[in-house]
Amino acid sequence: MEKAIETMSSPRSAGKAEPRKATLARTGNEAMAEAMRQINPDVCAAYPITPATEIVQIFANFVNDGLVKTEFITVESEHSAMSACIGSASSGARTMTATSSQGLALMYEMLYIAAGYRLPIVMAEVNRALSSPINIHCDHSDTMGGRDSGWIQIFSENAQEAYDNLIQAVRIAEHPDVLLPAWASTDGFIISHGMENFELYPDDAVRQFIGEYKPAFTLLDNRKPFTLGAADLQDFYFEHRRSAYEGMRAAKKVILEIGREFGDKFGTAYGFFEGVHLDDAEVVMVALGSTAGTGRVAVENLRQRGIKAGLLKLRVFRPFPAEELVQALAHVPAIAIMDRSDSFNAQAGPLATEIKAALYDAGQYPKIINYIYGLGGRDIHFRELEQILEQTLKAGKPNDLNSRVVYWGVRE
Amino acid sequence: MDKMIEIRWHGRGGQGAKTAALLLGEAAIRTGKYVQAFPEYGPERMGAPVQSFDRISDKPITLHCSVTNPEVVVVLDASLMECVDVTAGLSEEGVLLVNTSRSPDEIRQRLNWQGQKLYTVDASAIAMDTIKKNVPNTPMMGALLKATNLMDFESMLEDTKHKMEKKFKDRPGIVEGNMAAIRRAYEEVKI
């Protein structure tokens, strides 16, 4: 277990030399906009979309009020927003954007190009269902759609984590061993529009943490000319794609280093995931985003009734921390994997598919039930999460599709 | 406060149910509490029934599901009682506060809710007197603090004044009107 613990966060752990923080009331969107203000990117190109609109709107006010030196580019679509970001990042500018749902979908073509060019663009993303039918509420269909695009993907439980993750994303993306774009996401409306206690770190402490961006290559540096965006056919395309994979593998080490450094500086260390009562758990729920917060309450309630329940909150989805996850789950006989999106592969949601593959490689075959839940923002109550954990504990080993994948709360 | 308190606000679009939840939440954070404040997002239209929520606790709050069993329900518009089940999930130990000129007994009969802690206040009339506009949300915050023991009344008043002064920099009359409204509702609430 030692190594597994090393890869986990120590929630609200006491760090060394914490700078003075201000306790404020902020929504997830306001928190992400504050992070962008403190990051003070050279360029931001963005297009508004519910529920991420406020991030850009608040940031545009910061630009207007002279609180940042950012060149703000208004564009006519998200495809153009990401295209402008790619141009800007290619010229060596620290570049950010924000979007959600259909906006992310419209960027799809450019997401792969940003990753292929190895550009450390950072995005504030707000998870929202994809059309159709049209729906503005939370699920993870949008970001799961980008899971093979080469972007680093970090999920946030609450407004504080959204802020903390966005700040760390800058360091992770820009690390010379990584050089990949990254997004930090929150759950639409649940977090983006919910106001909570929020600790704002001092501007200079954040600026010191992220440091100055010194790109190794920029198109504007005529002493080091290079080609970007050329045709790359059978001869070298494969090697270039493989190099992006190397960046993603290297990101695993970098994410842990930066998560620890963040803890030393600001008081909360971050890992790939966080465990709650994992050590002696007989049933564990694996969840992403805000559901993990609700899951904490469900787990505590079950513990009070003598049921050995646990929670694994996955923070980093790309790169996928397969080895560390299977180690943390090695002793757990029953697992409920919570997917807030469907992959339509007709066998499991995206999170379950990844975890099952990792367990197979490790030779671990626990009882797993995959729950597809909360699509289009349907509420998931802590009592339901208690039921899910109890049901997973009691169930026999699933032997067909209907017992392996449960569409929780759907009307049949 | 041993237990987390959940509050549900019922209003109509434009009456400030969301603003009230946020102002109350911010004031509670200033007094050292942990808070969540959030509206229910649906099709937002002037006059349509809307809800908003607060969770207030001495400990960090990690729940991110809907509020189904509030300890406190605040009704900003009495006509909502005709079309919305305002006491849904509210136990008879809970607190119900209604903006109406009627007495608590009349409301108790009409809703068939047997709890003892039923309060009424004519927040609309107070708002018309003090703010010169039917915006019952801020006076209802005053009444709420009389009906519950959520936080110190003067601290809430001070924090809300501070927030409004920022928002209405050029219209100090609005701030004074709201402060008077909150204080009057605090004093006039009936049980």
Interface residues (C-beta under 8 A of the other chain):
Chain A: T23 L24 A25 I136 H137 E157 N158 D187 F189 I190 I191 H193 G194 M195 E196 N197 S290 T291 G293 T294 R296 V297 D379 I380 H381 F382
Chain B: L22 G25 E26 I29 Y34 V35 Q36 A37 F38 P39 Y41 P60 I61 T62 L63 H64 C65 S66 T68
